[in-house]
């Protein structure tokens, strides 16, 4: 069994077609900028076939500065206007999806839940000064 604990970052689960290889990734903006998806996919002996992207902070609440935007120069469409000219709203799921597709993964499930918007269901580090974490689990059966 593999697990990852997240609050606003994306949990990503990868699996081979046969199901005998799995990976769990913690994909915040830093992980995505450093190539966590490619690194995770590279560990498979045959190409990863399936991916699941769990709940994470949505573009409705994920405001970032110029430092983050510069990390994703190739993903201009993942940004929308923020509160001023130095801030943008980031759709981190859009970047994760593009990164997964760039690894040849075609069977991808991306959730549309925003952790910030749903305090009754999800923890959010951006929303709450102190918060717990959610676990995403996968195992080979």
N, C-alpha and C positions, 0 to 999 in steps of 0.2 A: 504494500500500500504506500502511496505517496500522498502528501498533503502540502498545501500552502495556506498561509494565513494572510488575509488582506483586510483592509478597511475601504479605501477608495481605489486602490490599484486594482488592476484586472487579474483575476486568476485565469490562466490559460492551461487547458489540458490537451495534450497531444497523444495520439495513439496510432499504431500501425494498423494496416488493414486486417492482419491476422489477430490483432489484439495482444500479441505477446511482447510488445514494447510500448511503454508509456512514458510520458514526461509531464511534469507540472511546473509551470512558470509563474513567477511573480512579476507582472508587467506594469510598472508605473512608467512615468515618462523617462526616468533615468535608465531603467532596464531596456525599454524600447530603443532609446537613443544609443545604447551600448550594444545592441544587436542580440538581445536575449532570445528572440524568436529563431533567428538563424542558428545561434549556438545550440538551442534545444533541439531543433530539427536535425542538426548535423550529428547528433549522438545516435540516431537511428541507423541500424544496419541496412534497412530498406527504407524508402521514403515514408515519412509520416503521412498518413492519409486523412485522418480525422482531427478536427480541432473544435474545442468548446471554449468560448470566451464568456466568463460569468459576469455577474453584476459588478459595476464600477461606477465611479463618478461620471456624470454626463456632461455634455457641453453647456448645459444650462447653468452649471455651478463651477466648472473647472476653469477658473481664470488663471492665466499664466503671464509671465513677463517676457521681455525680449530675449532673455537668456535661454528660455525653453524654446521659443519660436525658432531661434537660430539653429537649434539641434535638429530641427525637422524641416529644413529648407525645401526638401522634395515633396512635402505634404502640405502645401499652402491651402488646399481645399479642406483641411482638417481644422482650420482656424476661422473664427468669425470675430467681429468687433467686440471689444471689451469696453470697460468704463472710460478709457482714454486711449490716446494714440500709442501708449507704451504697454498696453495690456490686451490680451486676446482670450477668447473662450476656446478651449481645446476639446476636440472630439477624439479622445484617446482610443476609443474603440475603432474608429475609422483607420487610424494608423496601425493598430494591431491587425485588423483585417487585411490591409494592404501588405503588411509584413508576412502574414501567413500565406497569402496568395503568391507572394514572391518566392516562397519556398516550395511552390507546387502543390500546396494543400488546397483542395477544392471543396471538400465536404466540411464546411465550417458553420457552426452555430454560434451566433452572437446575440446575447441577451440585450434587451433594451431597457433594463431597470437601472435607475440612477440611485446609488447608495445615499447620496445627500438628500434626495427628495422623499425618501421613505424611512423615517426614523423608527417606525414601528417594526420594520423588518430587517434593516441593515445598519451596521456601524458606519460612521463616516468621520475620518480624521479632520476633514475640512469643516464639517458642521459642528463637531463637539470637541472641546478642548481635550478631554480625556474620553477614550472610547475603547471598546473591546475589538476583537478581530473575528472575522468569519473564516471558516475553513472550507477549502475545496479539496475533495478527496477523490482518488481513483485507485483501483487495484486490478490486478490480473486475476481473473476468476477461474 
